[in-house]
Amino acid sequence: MTIKTSQPAVIILSHGSPKADSVIPIMTGLCARLKRYLAPGVEIRWAAMQFNHPTLAESAATLYDEGFRNVVVMPYFLYSGQHVSHDIPGMMDEISKQYSDLKLKLAGTLDRAESLIELVAERLGTASPELLPHFEDSAVASRPEDIEALSMEIIEANLPELPFNRSEKEVVKRLIHASGEIPLASKIQMTSGAVDSGIAALRAGKGVFTDVRMVGAGVNRANAEKLGVQVFCALDEKDLADEAKATNQTRSAVAIKRLADRIDGAIVAIGNAPTALYALLDLIDAGQVRPALVIGMPVGFVQAKESKEALVKRDVPYITVRGTRGGSNLAAAAVNALMKLAIR
């Protein structure tokens, strides 16, 4: 364990409630949103004075075990009543006795901050608009980047425990954001190192090959340009219809096979056609190609689930959503998540 003597941590201390389900989502969400304002490396935890866990002592112990020796305790209270002026300092004294090298500092309460007054006004206006006819709701996120950031904070606060590292979790969050469904997390599967392999390919300027135009349309072209990455659609190959008809295959399957000499070491993102994924797997099995990453997310009730089950049996880096779920938006979201990570 590394002792972080100069690096502070934060505990947001709530009162707590016998109704835990009214406290925990709010406090975890609050911490997730606050974290983006904190300096890199600063950890933030929440705690409850009573009724709930973690307690102040438990959160302090967690941070201490993680190496932090300077902790700021922020009472999530409106004013300095008995709890803030007496009870909380007493709790902090007891913790200090247990950890002699742990420095605890008490921050101020919410008090009469202007932003809090605006929030009260906004709540009143929501309940009865005629009370505040001239109030401008400045709290509503209107810029696209603010809406996206808030969405990610909500997703982060509600994610279940997942067997993914930080970069992998970023991809998972983008997929959830694209689908609008937190439960999708349980269906996302990827090989160890798949995200790193995709990032490396993008940083090396390798192409992204898609099965349909809708996947390519959803890819962030500005980020692709920053990375020097080109996005190709398999269906843009010439004379696909005639060959598909002559060989009794889908156009997507024919197109993927035509691209065999170009997709080695690249990213292949399939968000529509199971037949395209099967065609790619045939090339892999034959030793003709070795993509850096397969984003396998065909959608539907015919062969989509089965094609993804076939994918997970292959020794190739992949990211997939098991079952019938998938689609162009999810495949594009996975590519965009990797591009964001590659640019960092």
C-alpha positions, 0 to 999 in steps of 0.5 A, a space after each residue: 500500500 502506498 501512503 498518500 500523505 499529501 493527497 487528500 480524500 473526501 467524505 460526504 456525510 449525510 444524516 442517514 435514514 431508516 429507508 435506505 433506498 432513499 439515501 444510497 442512490 442519492 449519495 452514490 450519485 452525488 459522489 459520482 457527480 462531485 468527482 469530476 470537479 475534484 483533482 485527479 487522484 482524489 477519492 470521494 466516499 459517502 457516509 451516514 451518521 446513523 441508520 445506514 452503512 457505511 458510517 463515518 468510521 467505516 468510510 474513514 477506515 476504507 480511505 485509511 486502508 487505501 493509503 490516504 492520511 488527509 481526509 476532508 469531511 463535508 457535512 451534507 447538512 443545511 446548517 450547523 445544528 447539534 449534529 454539525 457543531 457537536 456530534 460529528 466533531 465527536 465522531 471525528 475525535 474517536 476516529 483520530 484516536 484510532 488512527 493517530 496519523 490520520 488528519 481529519 478536517 471538517 468542511 462547512 455546511 450547505 448553509 445559504 449558498 446562492 446556488 442552493 437558493 436557486 435550487 429552492 426557487 427551481 423546486 418551487 417553480 416546478 411545483 407551482 410555476 405561477 409562484 416564480 414567473 420570471 425565474 429562469 431555470 439555469 439548472 437544466 442541462 442544455 449543452 450536449 456535453 453537459 447532458 452527456 456528462 450528466 448521463 454518464 454520472 447517472 450510469 456510473 452511480 447505478 452500475 452493478 458490480 462488474 468484472 471490468 477494469 476502468 477502460 473496459 467500464 468506459 466502453 460498457 457505460 457508452 453501450 448503456 448510454 446508447 441503449 438507455 438501459 442499465 440492465 444491458 450491463 449484464 449482457 456485455 461480454 469481452 475478452 481480457 485485453 480486447 479494449 487495449 487491442 482496439 485502442 492500440 489499433 486506433 492509435 496505429 491508424 488502422 481502419 474501422 470496417 463496418 457491415 452496414 452504413 448505419 454503423 459508420 454513420 454513428 462513428 464520431 468522424 472528428 475523433 476518427 480524423 484526430 486518430 488518422 483512422 478511416 471508416 469503411 463500410 463493407 456494403 460500399 464494395 462494387 457489384 455485391 448484389 450479383 455475386 451474392 445472388 450467384 453464390 446464394 449469400 447475403 451482400 454483407 457476407 460477400 462484402 466481408 469476405 472481399 475485405 479479407 486482405 484489408 481487415 487484418 489488424 483492424 477493427 471490424 464492427 458488425 451491428 446488423 447482419 449475423 451473416 457478416 459475423 459468420 463470414 468473418 468467423 469463417 475467415 478467422 477459422 481459415 487463418 486468413 485474417 486476424 482482426 485487432 478487435 471484433 465488435 460483434 453486435 448483430 441484432 434480431 431473432 434470426 441467427 443474431 444470438 447464435 452468431 454471437 455465441 459462435 464469436 465467444 468461442 473463438 480465440 480473437 479479441 471481441 466485445 459483444 452483447 449476448 442474446 438478441 440485443 445489438 444494433 448499429 447504434 451499439 456497435 458505433 457506441 463501442 467504436 466511439 468509446 474506444 476512440 475517446 480512450 485512444 485520444 486520451 
